Amino acid sequence: MGQLQGKIAIITGAGSGFGEGMAQAYVHEGAKVIIADLNADAGERVAKALGANAKAIATDVANADSVNAMVNACVDAFGVPDIVINNAGTTHKNQPMLQVDEKTFDRMFAVNVKSIYYMAHAVIPLMRARGKGGVIINVGSTAGIRPRPGLSWYNGSKGAVNLLSKAMAVELAPDKIRVNALCPVMGATGLLGDFMGVPDTPENRAKFVSTIPLGRFCEPRDMAAAAVFLGTDAAEFLTGLEFPVDGGRTI
């Protein structure tokens, strides 16, 4: 029997990268998973590969109506979610802070931060009404702990996610809803080029890898292992964590 047998999970941004890795691990461990992604084709690809225990729903996490519709679809398809992973995120290109335009700034904070507000409004009342607690995992970043230059506004958005997770953990503890932040270091995902701000070449990758003590980027399997553990009953006493998945980057 899998570690998450009988659990129902929503994972945003699960059509690729870290989210896809977490979705694969969750289904493997027995969970039923909603693959919520802005890219409908990507979500369908992941869901199809994972079989009957995965369902793709095209979702814009920066839109309240879209989030509410997705959560309602989860309830209809599988039931009230036990676990919600707010993984969808975006960034601005690595560049001087005054060169980032307002539209990019607003979209990034909407996707990275306001999405958690929308999801909280959609799922917390359901978890409370059911009375069995729940798990919320917000994907923050090492950028919110030990920021790199050139990503100032992104760093700020992830700092908000990291601290918001702690605040939610304290407030929701009486409801037995645990909230933790997973804080990955860079991974070879679709955002890597923007994070680096230079061409994605082996030489440039090596420069960034050299700042990670364990000597490699974060991979989807690393995030998946941490997300599985935090979603299990074995982690029932863990809440408010700022959990670096970073090969020692934040030391």
C-alpha positions in Angstrom: 0.0 0.0 0.0 1.3 3.4 -0.9 2.2 6.1 1.6 -0.7 8.3 0.3 -3.3 5.6 -0.2 -6.8 7.1 -0.2 -5.6 10.7 -0.2 -6.9 13.3 -2.7 -4.5 16.0 -3.8 -4.5 19.1 -6.0 -1.2 20.0 -7.5 -0.9 23.3 -9.5 1.6 23.7 -12.2 1.7 19.9 -12.5 2.0 19.9 -16.3 5.8 20.0 -16.2 8.8 20.4 -14.0 8.6 20.0 -10.3 4.8 19.8 -10.4 4.9 16.9 -12.8 7.4 15.1 -10.6 5.3 15.5 -7.5 2.2 14.3 -9.4 3.9 11.2 -10.6 5.1 10.4 -7.0 1.7 11.1 -5.5 -0.1 8.8 -7.9 2.6 6.1 -7.4 2.0 6.4 -3.6 -1.7 5.8 -4.0 -3.2 9.3 -4.2 -5.8 10.6 -6.6 -4.5 13.8 -8.1 -5.9 16.8 -9.9 -3.3 18.1 -12.4 -4.1 21.9 -12.4 -2.1 23.7 -15.1 -2.5 26.8 -17.3 -1.3 24.7 -20.2 -4.2 22.4 -20.9 -2.2 20.2 -23.3 0.6 19.7 -20.8 -1.8 18.8 -18.0 -3.6 16.3 -20.2 -0.3 14.7 -21.2 0.6 14.2 -17.6 -2.8 13.0 -16.5 -3.0 10.5 -19.4 0.4 9.0 -18.5 -0.7 8.6 -14.9 -4.0 6.9 -15.6 -7.4 6.9 -13.9 -6.2 8.4 -10.6 -5.2 11.6 -12.3 -7.4 14.2 -13.9 -6.2 17.4 -15.7 -8.1 20.6 -15.3 -6.9 23.8 -17.1 -6.5 26.4 -14.4 -5.2 29.9 -14.2 -4.2 30.1 -10.5 -4.2 33.9 -10.8 -7.9 33.9 -11.4 -10.4 33.3 -8.6 -13.1 31.9 -10.8 -10.7 29.5 -12.4 -9.4 28.3 -9.0 -12.9 27.8 -7.6 -14.0 25.9 -10.7 -11.0 23.6 -10.5 -11.6 22.9 -6.8 -15.3 22.2 -7.4 -14.2 19.8 -10.2 -11.9 18.0 -7.8 -14.7 17.5 -5.3 -17.0 16.2 -8.1 -14.3 13.8 -9.5 -12.6 12.6 -6.4 -13.8 14.3 -3.3 -12.6 17.1 -0.9 -8.8 17.4 -1.2 -6.7 16.2 1.7 -3.5 17.8 0.3 -3.1 21.0 -1.8 0.3 21.8 -3.4 0.6 25.4 -4.6 3.4 24.8 -7.0 2.6 27.0 -10.0 5.0 29.9 -10.3 6.6 32.3 -12.7 9.5 34.7 -12.6 11.0 37.7 -14.4 14.2 37.5 -16.3 17.4 37.9 -14.2 18.1 41.6 -14.7 18.5 44.9 -12.8 15.4 45.5 -10.7 14.4 48.8 -12.4 14.2 47.1 -15.8 11.3 44.8 -14.8 8.1 46.3 -16.1 5.0 46.7 -14.0 3.0 44.2 -16.0 5.6 41.5 -15.4 5.7 42.4 -11.7 1.9 42.2 -11.3 1.6 38.9 -13.1 4.4 37.3 -11.1 2.9 38.3 -7.7 -0.5 37.2 -8.9 0.8 33.7 -9.9 3.2 33.3 -7.0 1.4 34.9 -4.1 -2.2 35.9 -4.8 -2.9 32.3 -6.1 -2.4 31.1 -2.5 -5.0 33.6 -1.3 -7.5 32.2 -3.9 -6.7 28.6 -3.1 -7.0 29.2 0.6 -10.5 30.6 0.1 -11.5 27.7 -2.1 -10.1 24.8 0.0 -9.9 25.8 3.7 -13.7 26.0 4.2 -14.0 22.4 2.7 -11.2 21.1 4.9 -12.8 22.7 8.0 -16.3 21.4 7.2 -15.0 17.9 6.8 -13.2 18.1 10.2 -10.3 15.8 9.4 -7.6 18.5 9.0 -5.5 18.7 5.8 -2.2 19.6 4.3 -1.2 22.6 2.3 2.3 22.7 0.8 3.4 26.0 -0.8 6.4 26.0 -3.1 8.5 28.9 -2.0 12.2 29.1 -2.9 15.7 29.4 -1.6 15.3 32.9 -3.3 13.2 33.9 -0.4 15.9 32.8 2.1 19.2 33.6 0.5 18.4 35.9 -2.6 20.5 36.1 -5.7 21.1 39.5 -7.4 19.1 40.2 -10.5 16.0 38.5 -9.2 14.9 41.1 -6.6 11.2 41.1 -7.3 11.0 37.3 -7.7 13.0 37.0 -4.4 10.3 39.2 -2.8 7.5 37.1 -4.1 9.0 33.9 -2.7 9.9 35.6 0.6 6.1 36.3 0.8 5.3 32.6 0.1 7.8 31.4 2.7 6.5 33.7 5.5 2.9 33.3 4.5 3.2 29.6 4.9 4.4 30.1 8.5 1.5 32.5 9.2 -1.0 30.1 7.8 0.5 27.3 9.8 -0.1 29.1 13.1 -3.6 30.2 12.2 -4.8 26.9 10.8 -3.2 24.7 13.5 -6.4 24.5 15.6 -8.1 23.0 12.5 -5.3 20.4 12.2 -4.4 21.9 8.8 -0.7 21.7 8.4 1.1 24.3 6.2 4.7 24.0 5.0 6.8 25.7 2.4 9.1 23.7 0.1 12.1 25.8 -0.9 13.9 24.4 -3.9 17.1 25.8 -5.3 17.3 26.2 -9.1 16.2 23.2 -11.2 16.6 22.5 -14.9 12.9 23.5 -15.5 11.4 25.8 -18.1 12.3 28.8 -15.9 16.0 28.1 -15.7 17.1 30.5 -18.5 15.2 33.4 -16.9 16.7 32.6 -13.5 20.2 32.6 -14.9 19.8 35.6 -17.1 22.4 34.3 -19.4 22.2 31.7 -22.2 21.5 28.2 -21.0 24.9 26.7 -21.8 26.9 24.0 -20.0 29.4 26.6 -19.0 26.8 28.9 -17.5 25.0 26.1 -15.7 28.3 25.1 -14.2 28.7 28.5 -12.7 25.4 28.3 -10.9 25.9 24.6 -9.9 29.2 25.7 -8.2 27.2 27.6 -5.6 25.3 24.4 -4.5 27.4 22.3 -2.1 26.0 19.0 -3.3 27.0 19.9 -6.8 23.8 19.7 -8.9 20.5 21.4 -9.6 17.3 20.4 -7.8 15.4 17.7 -9.7 11.7 16.9 -9.7 12.4 13.7 -7.8 13.9 15.7 -4.9 10.8 17.9 -4.6 8.6 14.8 -5.0 10.3 13.0 -2.1 9.9 16.0 0.2 6.3 16.6 -0.9 5.3 12.9 -0.4 6.8 12.9 3.1 5.1 16.2 4.1 1.8 14.8 2.8 1.9 11.7 4.9 0.6 11.0 8.4 4.2 10.4 9.4 4.6 14.2 9.2 1.6 15.0 11.4 3.7 17.1 13.8 5.4 19.2 11.2 4.0 22.5 10.3 5.3 26.0 9.5 8.5 24.6 8.0 10.7 26.5 5.6 12.0 23.3 4.1 15.0 23.9 1.8 15.4 21.3 -1.0 18.7 22.8 -2.1 21.7 20.6 -1.8 23.0 22.9 0.9 22.6 26.2 -1.0 21.2 28.2 1.9 23.8 27.1 4.4 
